[in-house]
Amino acid sequence: MTVVAATLYRAGQCVGPVSLDAVPECHGDDEFVWIGLYEPSEAELRTIADRYRLHPLAVEDAVKANQLPKLDIYGEQLFVVARTAHLDGDHIRYGETAIFVGKHHIVTVRHGSARAHTALRKELETSPALLRRGTDYVLHAILDFIVDGYQPIIDQIEECVLEIEQSTLDSFLDREQISRLFTFRRQLIRFQRVTITMSELVGKLVNLDIPCIDRDIRPYFKDVLDHIRRTEATTATLREVLGQVFEVSNLLEQQRQGAITRQLAAWAAILAVPTAIAGIYGMNFEFMPELKIKGAYFVVLGVIAALCGVLYARFKALKWL
């Protein structure tokens, strides 16, 4: 059985582990069981489902682990699907956490998530006054834990993009850098789909009357919603920065190409002077009086040098050279 933890809580205190062969009796509002599963098989999950009367459709979704964030209500129980994310190189990898919430139980099923809930459990156990609020507060804590993992992804991508942006001011973007920018753009588009659906999910927990969710817990979900919206805004801004990097890179490349073109044109004009004069003297005319003038060779060289100097000075003043 892929059980990470199965613990009974009473009045915010950890009573101890529970057996999965039988459902412990929970009488008070502040008593509940928290079971954590990691990538269980269908048979293992259905064993838990039979014990806690989890809805078959929700169990089927939890086994497949290919759902977008959503909230389903089955009688007095909730089924919540949240998407986890972490950065692997230049790619965002996604996992899924399915959460079954009842009045006296909460079952979490993790698939592909690199962050376990062990640290979260320990943190909650240090705050009995909050943990005694029940399963709805634990649901808030799990969603907050997942959403808090989003912002570091954006921060890391932002640092990479800013480095590439700085390099555009120094030289042309190479093929690898351009490929990375397009990769980041695709990753952010997919990431926005997740954050938008996560925002809709948490928005329902904030605004709707839902079983197992007390009104006094809604402000906590509102805080999670604020975190998601902040991440959404940062993601949108980063996408704009990516577009601006492309535009700036294209403008700078055009500018550099224009400067190179002007330099080539200037040198071509300068070299055209000796080429034209030498071409004239290369003609096979029978009568060319200046060929008989003493020192004409040096005069022609002086004229060529003077004309080339004038053109060079002119182009230098125009900043073409």
Long-range contacts (C-beta under 8 A, 24 or more apart in sequence): 1-40, 1-44, 1-47, 2-37, 2-38, 2-39, 2-40, 2-41, 2-44, 3-35, 3-36, 3-37, 4-36, 4-37, 4-38, 4-110, 4-116, 4-117, 4-118, 5-34, 5-35, 5-36, 5-117, 5-118, 5-121, 6-33, 6-34, 6-35, 6-36, 7-33, 7-34, 7-35, 7-121, 8-32, 8-33, 9-33, 9-34, 9-131, 9-132, 11-128, 11-132, 12-127, 12-128, 12-129, 12-130, 12-131, 12-132, 12-133, 13-125, 13-128, 13-131, 13-132, 14-125, 20-47, 20-48, 20-51, 22-51, 23-51, 23-52, 23-105, 26-104, 26-105, 29-103, 29-134, 30-132, 30-133, 30-134, 31-104, 32-103, 32-104, 32-105, 32-106, 32-134, 32-135, 32-138, 33-104, 33-105, 33-106, 34-105, 34-106, 34-108, 34-121, 34-135, 34-138, 35-105, 35-106, 35-107, 35-108, 36-107, 36-108, 36-110, 36-117, 36-121, 37-107, 37-108, 37-109, 37-110, 38-109, 38-110, 38-116, 39-110, 39-111, 39-112, 40-109, 45-109, 48-107, 52-100, 52-102, 52-105, 52-107, 53-77, 54-79, 54-100, 54-107, 55-79, 58-98, 58-100, 61-98, 62-98, 62-100, 62-109, 65-96, 65-98, 65-109, 65-111, 65-112, 66-96, 67-96, 67-98, 68-193, 68-194, 68-197, 69-194, 69-197, 69-198, 69-200, 69-201, 70-197, 70-201, 71-201, 71-204, 71-205, 71-210, 73-210, 73-211, 75-211, 76-102, 76-103, 76-211, 76-212, 77-101, 77-102, 77-211, 77-212, 78-102, 78-139, 78-210, 78-211, 78-212, 78-213, 80-139, 80-143, 80-201, 81-201, 82-142, 82-143, 82-146, 82-198, 82-201, 83-146, 83-194, 83-197, 83-198, 84-110, 84-112, 84-113, 84-114, 84-115, 84-146, 84-149, 85-149, 85-150, 85-153, 85-191, 85-194, 86-114, 86-115, 86-149, 86-153, 87-152, 87-153, 87-156, 87-157, 90-160, 90-180, 90-183, 90-184, 90-187, 91-183, 91-187, 92-153, 92-187, 92-190, 92-191, 94-194, 97-142, 97-146, 99-139, 99-142, 101-135, 101-136, 101-139, 101-212, 102-135, 102-212, 103-134, 103-135, 103-212, 104-135, 105-135, 106-135, 106-138, 106-139, 108-142, 115-145, 115-149, 117-142, 117-145, 120-145, 133-214, 133-216, 133-217, 134-214, 135-212, 136-212, 136-213, 136-214, 136-217, 137-217, 137-220, 139-205, 139-212, 139-213, 140-205, 140-217, 140-220, 140-221, 140-224, 143-202, 143-205, 143-221, 143-224, 144-220, 144-223, 144-224, 144-227, 147-198, 147-202, 147-224, 147-227, 147-228, 147-231, 148-227, 150-191, 150-195, 150-227, 150-228, 150-231, 151-227, 151-230, 151-231, 151-234, 153-191, 154-191, 154-231, 154-234, 154-235, 154-238, 157-184, 157-187, 157-188, 157-238, 158-234, 158-238, 158-241, 160-184, 161-238, 161-241, 161-242, 161-245, 162-241, 164-245, 165-241, 165-245, 165-248, 168-245, 168-248, 168-249, 168-252, 169-252, 172-249, 172-253, 172-256, 173-249, 173-253, 181-242, 181-245, 181-246, 184-242, 185-239, 185-242, 188-235, 188-238, 188-239, 188-242, 189-239, 191-235, 192-232, 192-235, 192-236, 192-239, 195-228, 195-231, 195-232, 195-235, 196-232, 198-228, 199-225, 199-228, 199-229, 199-232, 202-228, 262-320, 263-320, 263-321, 265-320, 266-311, 266-315, 266-320, 266-321, 267-321, 269-311, 269-315, 270-308, 270-311, 270-312, 270-315, 273-304, 273-307, 273-308, 273-311, 274-304, 274-308, 277-303, 277-304
